[in-house]
Amino acid sequence: MKEISTDRLAELTDQLKEISQKAYAQFYIQYKKADYKPDFQNEVKPFANRTDQILAEWSPLANKWVALNQPRYLHLQQIKDTCDNLTLISVTAFQKTTRQRRFIETIQAIDYVLDTLLSELADSFDTVNQGNLIAHPNK
């Protein structure tokens, strides 16, 4: 069985949670300031590129982990949707035309999946093989 580093998956998941929180904060900066205009080259592009960079590593790890462990409340489609949503919010957080309700609901969906994954990782963590993924014996 191919091993997946649960430590790395948890670390990347935490980084994605930070991105989600930063996007939420950014949205409210632009939402409250009528005269705010983000600098595309120095703000938007680096933020979106960093998100894409983390997702490129996180997505295959998360997909493998979910496929192998088959957690009850987390599915492969949710991993894909979370990747799509994170890519979307990394840009729309800077746009004036972003609808508040939709943006907040997207953030909530992202946070649910990331929190659920972290919880499942903690539940299935094998103390004998710390840092290496093995299928949970009770699932």
N, C-alpha and C positions, 0 to 999 in steps of 0.2 A: 504494500500500500504506500502510495506517495504521501509524504508528510507535508503539512502546511504549517507554517509558523503562526500559532495563535497569538503569540506576543506581537508579531508584526501586524497581523490583522487587527488586533485591538488598538495598536498605536495609530494605524492609518484611519481606523474608525473614529478615534478621538480627534484626529486632525480634521476629518470631514465634519465632525460636530462643531469644531471651532470655525470652520468656513461657513457653516450654516448660521452660526451666531453672528459672525462678522457681516454676512450678507443681510441679516435682519437689521443689525445696527445701521448699516449703510443705507438700507431702504428708508429708515426713519430719518436719517440725516437729509436725504434728498426730498423726502415727503414733507418735512416741516419747513425747509428753507426754500422759499419761492425762487430765489436767485441762484441756487446752487447748480453748478454745471461741472460734472466730473471731467477730469482729464483722461481721455481715452488711453493714450499711450502710457501714462504714468500710474493710473489707478485701475481702470477697467481691464485692460489687456493683461497686466501682471496677475491680477486676481483670478481672471478666467483661466489663464495658463497654469497657475498653481493648482487650481481645482482640477483641471484636466490631467495634470501630472500625477496627482494623488489618486484620482479615479482610475488611471491606467494601471496602477499597481493594485489598488484595492479591489476592483471589480473581479478579476480572475480568482483572487484569494477568497473573496466572499462567496462567489459562485461555487467554487470547489468545496468550501466548508459547508455551505447549505446543502449541496447535493449529497455530500457524504453523511452529514449528521441528521438531515431531514427534521429540523426543529418544527414543532407543532404550529407556531405562530409566525413563521418566516419562510417565504418561498422565493424561488429563483426570479419570478416575475417582479417581486418587490425590489430585489437587488437591481435589476435592469431599470425599473422605474425610478429608483433613487438616484442612479447614475444620471439618467435623463434630467431629473428634477434639479440635481445639483449643478449640472451644466447650465440649465436654464436660469436658475437664480443667480449664478455667478455673473450674469450679464444684466438681467432684469432688475437687480437690486439698485442699479445705477440709473435706471430709466424713469423719467417723469411719468410716462404713460402706463406704468405698471399699476394694475388694479390692486388695491390694498387687501381686500378679502382673499382674492385668489393667491396672492403672494404669501400671506400668512398661512393659508391652508396648505400650500406647498411646503413651507418650512415645517409645519406640524407633521406632515406625512414623512418628510425626510427624517426628522428627529425620532419619530416612532420607530422607523426601520433601524436606524443607527443604535438607538437605546435598546431595542429588542435584540439586536445582534450582540451588543456588549453583554447583555444579561445572559443570553444563551452561551456565549463564550465562557463566561464565568461559571455557569452551571456545568458545562461539559469539560472544564479544564481538569486534566489528569495531573495530579501533583507528582506522580512518579516520572512522567515524561514532560516536565514543564517546558513550555515553548514549542512543543511538537503536537500536532493534531492527530488524534486517533479517534475513531468512531466511539461515541459514548456507548458503553456496554448495555445501558438500560433503554436505549431508544431504538 
